[in-house]
């Protein structure tokens, strides 16, 4: 029986043009640039334009990933969109993206694990490809969190922004892939902690969209420990060591969380890809956006071992090791 690997062929990111700085926010709520920067490391975030949707952001990121991979619409037969801010209750945002890209084959669906969504989506696509069911997948993280923020709540509105990132994941035989591909994955969730990070609305409960609510200090406490444990599990499952990791590309939630996890794992600071200052927490989009930035500036190269991780509402969390 032929064994397959899921190899990243191309990566792309997209951020809306409108920028909202900390100074801008200080005119909207009781906050300051120093307060936000000291507690989060965030200096600015991007906000979708009026009428610009999650599928618009996701489609543009996908186009850039496809260009980097050298593939066209006829080469894609699976689309997985990780998002907590879909265009519609239904249909899936992935099908809207599929249409915008002119893709008329295969399957497309959404996946909801909030900030962990991209890691979950990579795991899902990897399973489809490894079983030989699809050939080439677009895995997209796309969010318009600005649409679910309470702009009078300074504890949350300063943290989040809009954006999208995407990768083209391709099925290859183990012989073709060599050492490249998804090497190890660890996913977890624990619904007992739902009230720490959630949206206070939904079709079945309030028939409204609702606003994001968070108990920040508790999320921070869980994030550092749970992410560190997940990374160790994924690394062990892959038969690798933490010291083998070339680049740590974490969910861009808060610079203090990034630094604390890296310190706990014994990862050197120069191996940590941090873009949180430039676009804040873009939920499911943050990992592929950071990966795209690190590839674009030449840090991450083919053959490098990359660790991605995230924690989000649910609580959900997970990590994956990928040889680029």
C-alpha positions in Angstrom: 0.0 0.0 0.0 1.3 3.4 -1.0 1.9 5.8 1.9 1.4 9.5 1.5 2.7 12.7 3.1 1.0 16.1 3.1 3.5 18.7 1.9 3.2 22.5 2.0 3.6 23.8 -1.6 2.8 27.5 -1.1 1.8 30.0 1.6 0.0 33.3 1.3 -1.4 36.0 3.6 -3.6 39.0 3.3 -4.4 41.9 5.6 -7.1 44.6 4.9 -5.8 48.0 4.0 -7.4 49.9 6.9 -5.1 50.1 9.9 -6.2 50.9 13.5 -3.4 51.9 15.7 -3.2 52.0 19.5 -3.4 55.8 19.3 -6.6 55.5 17.3 -8.1 53.3 19.9 -7.2 55.7 22.7 -9.7 58.1 21.1 -12.4 55.5 21.2 -12.0 53.9 24.6 -10.2 54.6 27.9 -6.8 53.2 27.0 -3.3 54.3 25.9 -0.6 53.0 23.5 1.6 52.3 26.5 -1.1 50.3 28.3 -1.8 48.1 25.3 1.8 47.6 24.3 3.0 46.7 27.8 0.3 44.1 28.3 0.0 42.6 24.8 2.9 43.7 22.5 0.3 44.9 20.0 0.8 48.2 18.3 -1.8 48.1 15.5 -4.3 45.9 13.8 -6.0 45.7 10.4 -9.8 46.2 10.0 -11.9 44.9 7.1 -13.5 47.6 5.0 -17.3 48.1 4.9 -18.7 45.3 2.7 -15.4 43.3 2.9 -16.2 39.8 4.1 -14.3 36.9 5.6 -14.6 35.1 2.2 -13.0 38.1 0.5 -10.0 38.0 2.8 -9.7 34.2 2.6 -10.0 34.2 -1.2 -7.2 36.7 -1.6 -4.9 34.8 0.8 -5.7 31.6 -1.2 -4.8 33.3 -4.5 -1.4 34.3 -3.1 -0.8 30.8 -1.7 -1.8 29.2 -5.1 0.5 31.6 -6.9 3.4 30.7 -4.6 2.6 27.0 -5.2 2.3 27.4 -9.0 -1.1 25.9 -9.1 -4.5 27.0 -10.5 -8.2 26.4 -9.8 -8.2 23.0 -11.6 -5.5 21.7 -9.3 -7.4 22.1 -6.0 -9.9 19.5 -4.9 -10.4 20.3 -1.2 -10.9 23.6 0.6 -11.0 23.8 4.4 -11.7 27.2 5.9 -11.1 27.7 9.6 -13.2 30.7 10.8 -15.3 31.8 13.8 -16.7 34.7 11.7 -18.3 33.2 8.6 -20.0 35.2 5.9 -23.3 33.5 6.7 -24.8 31.0 9.1 -24.9 28.9 6.0 -23.7 28.1 3.4 -20.1 27.4 4.4 -17.7 30.3 3.8 -15.5 27.7 2.1 -18.0 27.2 -0.7 -18.2 31.0 -1.2 -14.4 31.0 -1.4 -14.5 28.1 -3.8 -16.8 30.1 -6.1 -14.7 33.2 -5.9 -11.6 31.2 -6.9 -13.4 29.5 -9.8 -12.9 26.1 -8.4 -15.6 23.6 -9.5 -14.3 20.3 -8.3 -13.9 18.5 -5.0 -15.3 19.5 -1.6 -15.3 22.6 0.5 -16.3 23.1 4.2 -15.8 25.2 7.2 -14.2 24.2 10.5 -14.8 26.0 13.8 -12.2 25.8 16.6 -11.8 29.6 17.0 -8.1 30.6 17.4 -7.0 26.9 17.1 -8.9 26.6 13.8 -5.9 26.6 11.5 -4.1 23.9 13.4 -7.3 21.8 13.4 -7.8 22.5 9.7 -4.2 21.4 8.9 -4.8 18.2 10.8 -8.1 17.6 9.0 -6.7 18.2 5.5 -3.7 16.0 6.3 -5.9 13.1 7.2 -7.8 13.4 3.9 -4.6 13.6 1.9 -2.8 10.9 3.8 -5.7 8.5 3.1 -5.5 9.3 -0.6 -9.0 10.8 -0.7 -7.9 14.2 -2.1 -4.9 15.4 -4.0 -4.4 19.0 -3.2 -6.0 21.2 -0.5 -6.4 24.8 0.3 -6.2 25.3 4.0 -7.4 28.8 5.0 -7.7 30.7 8.2 -9.8 33.8 7.7 -11.5 36.1 10.2 -13.3 39.4 10.5 -13.3 39.6 14.3 -13.9 43.4 14.2 -17.6 42.4 13.5 -18.0 40.6 16.8 -16.1 43.0 19.1 -17.7 45.2 21.7 -15.8 48.4 20.9 -16.6 49.9 24.4 -14.8 47.0 26.1 -11.1 47.9 26.3 -10.1 44.5 27.6 -11.0 42.8 24.3 -11.3 45.4 21.5 -7.6 46.2 21.7 -6.6 42.6 21.1 -8.1 41.6 17.8 -7.9 42.3 14.1 -8.9 41.0 10.7 -7.0 39.0 8.2 -6.5 35.7 6.4 -3.7 33.2 5.6 -3.6 30.1 3.5 -1.5 27.2 2.5 -1.6 24.8 -0.4 -1.2 21.3 1.0 -0.3 18.6 -1.5 -0.4 14.8 -1.3 2.9 13.2 -2.3 4.2 9.7 -1.9 6.7 9.3 1.0 9.4 8.7 -1.7 8.5 12.0 -3.4 8.2 14.0 -0.2 11.4 12.7 1.4 11.6 14.3 4.9 9.0 17.0 4.0 5.5 17.1 5.2 3.3 17.1 8.3 5.3 15.1 10.9 3.2 15.2 14.1 -0.1 16.6 15.4 -1.7 16.9 18.8 -5.2 18.3 19.3 -7.2 18.8 22.5 -10.3 20.5 23.8 -12.0 20.9 27.2 -15.6 22.3 27.2 -15.4 22.9 31.0 -13.6 26.2 30.2 -16.1 27.5 27.7 -17.0 30.6 29.8 -13.4 31.9 29.6 -13.6 32.9 26.0 -16.9 32.9 24.1 -19.4 35.0 22.1 -22.6 35.9 23.9 -24.9 35.2 21.0 -25.8 32.7 18.3 -28.7 31.5 16.1 -29.9 28.8 18.5 -29.5 30.8 21.7 -30.2 34.5 21.2 -30.8 34.7 17.4 -28.1 37.4 17.3 -24.5 37.5 16.4 -23.3 38.6 19.9 -20.0 40.0 21.1 -16.8 38.4 22.2 -16.3 38.0 25.9 -13.1 36.9 27.7 -11.6 36.3 31.1 -8.1 37.3 30.0 -6.0 36.3 33.0 -7.5 32.8 33.1 -7.0 32.3 29.4 -3.3 33.3 29.8 -2.9 30.8 32.7 -4.3 27.9 30.6 -2.6 28.9 27.4 1.0 28.6 28.6 0.6 25.2 30.3 -1.7 23.6 27.7 0.2 24.7 24.7 3.5 23.6 26.1 2.1 20.1 26.9 0.6 19.9 23.4 3.9 20.8 21.8 5.8 18.1 23.8 3.2 15.5 22.8 3.3 16.3 19.1 7.1 16.3 19.1 7.3 13.0 21.0 4.7 11.4 18.6 6.9 12.5 15.6 10.0 11.0 17.3 11.7 14.4 17.4 13.1 16.6 20.1 12.3 20.2 21.0 15.9 21.1 20.1 15.2 19.8 16.5 12.7 22.7 15.9 14.1 25.4 13.6 11.1 27.8 13.8 8.3 28.3 16.3 5.3 29.9 14.6 2.7 30.4 17.4 -0.8 31.8 17.4 -0.3 35.5 17.7 -2.5 36.2 20.7 -0.3 38.1 23.1 3.5 38.6 23.1 3.6 37.6 26.8 2.1 34.2 26.0 4.5 33.7 23.1 7.5 34.5 25.2 6.3 32.4 28.2 5.6 29.3 26.0 9.0 29.6 24.3 10.7 30.0 27.6 8.9 26.9 29.1 9.9 24.8 26.1 13.5 26.0 26.1 13.2 27.6 22.6 15.6 30.4 21.9 14.0 33.8 21.3 15.5 34.1 17.8 13.5 31.0 16.7 10.1 32.6 17.6 8.2 34.2 14.7 6.2 37.1 16.2 3.9 39.3 14.1 1.5 40.2 16.9 2.7 43.8 17.1 1.7 44.4 13.4 -1.7 42.8 13.3 -2.8 41.7 16.8 -4.8 38.5 17.3 -6.4 37.5 14.0 -7.7 34.2 15.5 -7.6 31.3 13.0 -5.7 33.6 10.5 -2.8 34.4 12.8 -0.6 31.3 12.3 -0.7 31.2 8.5 -0.2 35.0 8.4 2.9 34.7 10.6 4.2 31.7 8.5 3.7 33.7 5.3 5.6 36.7 6.8 8.5 34.4 7.8 8.7 32.8 4.4 8.5 36.1 2.6 11.4 37.6 4.6 13.5 34.5 4.0 13.6 33.2 7.6 11.7 30.0 6.9 13.1 27.9 4.1 12.4 24.5 2.5 13.7 21.7 4.8 13.2 23.7 8.0 11.2 22.0 10.8 8.4 24.4 11.8 6.2 24.1 14.9 2.8 25.8 14.8 0.4 26.0 17.8 -2.7 27.8 19.1 -5.3 27.9 21.8 -8.8 29.3 21.4 -12.3 29.3 22.7 -13.8 26.1 23.8 -11.2 25.8 25.1 -9.5 24.2 22.1 -5.8 23.9 21.6 -3.2 22.0 19.5 0.1 21.9 17.8 1.7 20.5 14.6 5.2 19.9 13.4 5.8 20.4 9.7 8.9 19.9 7.7 8.8 22.6 5.0 
